[in-house]
């Protein structure tokens, strides 16, 4: 992957962090942000974003918390192995490796998009470690029938991978379709910068392909096990939802409320990138929820 110092320097006002590197057990390197001191907040992004999605929350919470935000392998500033499966159980394992390497025993969790399945995958494996969780337009359960056709096209045989990797048919449209308020050009460029050619878009494509729509899918059992364990997770939860999400629509919100009927919740006039449409409202709500 080609990321020049100039590329990062152009983002310094928005993303003034110095990412660190972890060499995973598989030999590949994962990038992560580690800012501030205090109670730990782990933030997990989805596809096709990267830790940049959480930049405003990092800046908001770092004065009083330790904020840890990895780029999943193949995403953001992390390494891009070309011969790697990029399956759900592997992403979960990578987050566990990061927590163990940093000696993190307790943390609060904030998840978005694929970060939900990954984060709750971690939570089901170490439920006593999670103090609270914030759920942002995501899923940690099978919702195959609800997948939009435009996303199904990106995983179709023969045409799906070239559409995503050659034509940028997933990351590029996301910069226009995921918010109610148009993203400024600089922010759109920041989301697209890590995904600028065929090789750099491999995980963008693999994440789409890893949506388990049938029992024969390699991630079906992993997601099913996570879903089955959700009701037993007793830590407090808050759900913040952009109601104008073209993908994770209100059916997903309602499913979360069915699983966690006592969770705090807030529905906003926002799209899938709820933190872009309503950054201050989200930060204030999360701050109140996480407060001791």
MOZIMO-V362963 format. One record per backbone hydrogen bond with DSSP energy under -0.5 kcal/mol. CO is the residue of the C=O (numbers start at 1). NH is the residue of the N-H. E is the energy in kcal/mol with one decimal. If there is no record, write none. Layout:
CO/NH/E + CO/NH/E
//
This chain:
1/3/-0.8 + 4/8/-1.6 + 5/9/-2.9 + 6/10/-2.2 + 8/11/-1.4 + 9/12/-1.4 + 11/14/-1.0 + 11/15/-4.1 + 15/17/-0.6 + 17/19/-0.7 + 20/32/-2.1 + 22/24/-0.8 + 22/30/-2.8 + 24/27/-2.1 + 28/24/-3.2 + 29/79/-2.8 + 30/22/-2.4 + 31/71/-3.0 + 32/20/-3.4 + 33/69/-2.4 + 35/67/-3.5 + 39/66/-2.3 + 40/108/-2.5 + 41/43/-0.6 + 41/68/-2.9 + 42/110/-2.6 + 43/70/-0.5 + 44/112/-1.6 + 50/53/-2.5 + 51/54/-1.6 + 52/55/-1.9 + 54/58/-2.7 + 55/59/-2.2 + 56/60/-1.9 + 57/61/-2.6 + 58/62/-2.4 + 61/64/-1.8 + 61/65/-1.9 + 62/37/-0.7 + 64/39/-0.5 + 65/67/-0.7 + 66/41/-2.7 + 66/68/-0.5 + 67/35/-2.4 + 68/43/-2.4 + 69/33/-2.5 + 70/72/-0.6 + 72/75/-2.7 + 74/203/-0.5 + 75/78/-2.6 + 79/74/-1.9 + 82/84/-0.6 + 87/90/-1.0 + 87/91/-1.9 + 88/92/-2.3 + 89/93/-2.0 + 90/94/-2.3 + 91/95/-1.9 + 92/96/-2.1 + 93/97/-2.4 + 94/98/-2.1 + 95/99/-2.6 + 96/100/-2.6 + 97/101/-2.7 + 98/102/-1.7 + 99/103/-0.5 + 99/104/-2.6 + 100/103/-0.9 + 103/105/-0.6 + 107/131/-2.7 + 108/42/-3.4 + 109/134/-3.0 + 110/44/-2.7 + 111/136/-2.3 + 112/115/-2.5 + 113/116/-2.4 + 113/117/-0.5 + 113/139/-0.8 + 114/118/-2.1 + 115/119/-3.1 + 116/120/-2.7 + 117/121/-1.3 + 118/122/-2.0 + 119/123/-2.4 + 120/124/-2.3 + 121/125/-0.9 + 122/125/-0.7 + 122/126/-1.7 + 126/129/-1.8 + 126/130/-0.6 + 127/130/-0.6 + 129/107/-2.4 + 131/236/-0.7 + 132/109/-2.8 + 133/238/-2.4 + 134/111/-2.4 + 134/136/-0.6 + 135/137/-0.6 + 135/240/-2.6 + 136/113/-0.9 + 137/113/-1.7 + 139/117/-0.6 + 143/146/-1.9 + 144/147/-1.7 + 148/151/-0.8 + 148/152/-2.1 + 149/153/-2.3 + 150/154/-0.7 + 152/155/-1.4 + 153/156/-1.2 + 156/160/-2.2 + 157/159/-2.7 + 158/162/-0.5 + 159/163/-2.0 + 160/164/-2.0 + 161/165/-3.2 + 162/166/-1.7 + 162/167/-1.9 + 163/169/-3.0 + 168/172/-1.2 + 170/174/-1.5 + 171/175/-0.8 + 172/175/-1.3 + 173/176/-1.8 + 173/177/-2.0 + 174/178/-1.1 + 175/183/-0.5 + 178/273/-3.0 + 184/187/-0.5 + 184/188/-2.3 + 185/189/-2.5 + 186/190/-1.7 + 187/191/-2.0 + 188/192/-1.8 + 189/193/-2.3 + 190/194/-0.6 + 192/195/-2.1 + 197/201/-1.1 + 198/201/-0.7 + 199/202/-1.4 + 201/205/-2.0 + 202/206/-2.5 + 203/207/-2.8 + 204/208/-1.3 + 205/209/-2.2 + 206/210/-1.5 + 208/211/-1.3 + 210/212/-0.6 + 211/213/-1.1 + 214/217/-1.6 + 217/220/-1.7 + 217/221/-0.5 + 219/223/-2.4 + 220/224/-2.6 + 221/225/-2.2 + 222/226/-1.9 + 223/227/-2.9 + 224/228/-2.4 + 225/229/-1.3 + 226/230/-0.9 + 227/230/-0.8 + 229/232/-1.0 + 230/233/-2.0 + 232/234/-0.6 + 236/133/-2.0 + 237/264/-1.8 + 238/135/-3.1 + 238/240/-0.5 + 239/266/-2.5 + 240/137/-0.9 + 241/243/-0.7 + 241/268/-3.4 + 242/245/-0.8 + 247/249/-1.8 + 249/252/-1.4 + 249/253/-1.1 + 250/254/-2.7 + 251/255/-1.8 + 252/256/-2.3 + 253/257/-2.3 + 254/258/-1.8 + 255/259/-2.0 + 256/260/-3.2 + 260/263/-1.8 + 264/239/-2.7 + 266/241/-2.8 + 268/243/-2.7 + 268/270/-2.1 + 270/244/-3.2 + 272/274/-1.9 + 273/276/-1.6 + 273/277/-1.7 + 274/278/-2.5 + 278/282/-2.2 + 279/283/-2.4 + 280/284/-2.6 + 281/285/-2.1 + 282/286/-2.8 + 283/287/-2.5 + 284/288/-2.1 + 285/289/-2.0 + 286/290/-2.8 + 287/291/-1.3
//
